[in-house]
Amino acid sequence: MSGINVFKRATRNDRLVVFVAVAAAASLGLWVTLRSGDALMNGPSNSVSQATLLFVMWWSMMLAMMLPSAAPAILTFAAMNRKLAAQAKQKPTLLVFVAGYAAIWTVFSLAATTLQIITRDVVPLTGMMAVVSGFVGGLLMLAAGIYQFTPLKNECLRQCQSPLIYFARNWRNGMSGAFRMGLDHGIYCLGCCWVLMGLLFYGGVMQPTWIIALALYVAAEKLIPAKHRFGQFAGAILIAFGAWTLFRALA
């Protein structure tokens, strides 16, 4: 019984540590996002400064939005890593796993920054970085809604909803193994959410309530069991609202 109690106590400690760390990282990320956006709106002196601030804004925003939804996978990894590392007398690799996950969203942030720089003269944005065109906004919602029904979306979401099954089948030992598993989970997470990130430009990339709302949706989608078809329900709403927005823009 004492061994079981120790395991339960360790699990609770993992949960507390991960919860506090993720909450702190998300809060700091949102603060950095808003500060970077304010600096951008004040007009940095050169294009390099603008690009750097834009990247910092995207990077901090992605980590603030995506780390909370990755908490179940982080907790699952921590529990398995604690047990297996003790058996093999290896160093804990939780931070390496998180670094691998963050690396995927770092690459995404770089791509988003590049795309925004390329299209800034073609797609006008408001001061809060929301698209001015109702037509473009409608297309963003339609794309996000349709993607909810694709096989790629469903497969990536299935992997994110069942981290225990993924780790049981794909466990890799050592630092490189932890980093690779973090990369893999980040890729599945990206596959779930990359089209949804386009909705930031509908409500405003710099609108904190919109950022938080999308982050909560992403987390709910991964936590609510697949049998409830939460993602498909949201997709149907996005398609309907996107079609209505397009109709208004073209009328």
Secondary structure, DSSP 8 states (H G I E B T S, - for coil): -HHHHHHHHHHHHHHHHHHHHHHHHHHHHHHHHHHHHHHHHT--SSHHHHHHHHHHHHHHHHHHHHHHHTHHHHHHHHHHHHHHHHHHT----HHHHHHHHHHHHHHHHHHHHHHHHHHTTTS-B-TTS-BS-HHHHHHHHHHHHHHTTSHHHHHHHHHHH-HHHHHHHH---HHHHHHHHHHHHHHHHHHHHTTGGGGHHHH-TT-HHHHHHHHHHHHHHHHS-GGG-HHHHHHHHHHHHHHHHHHHHH-
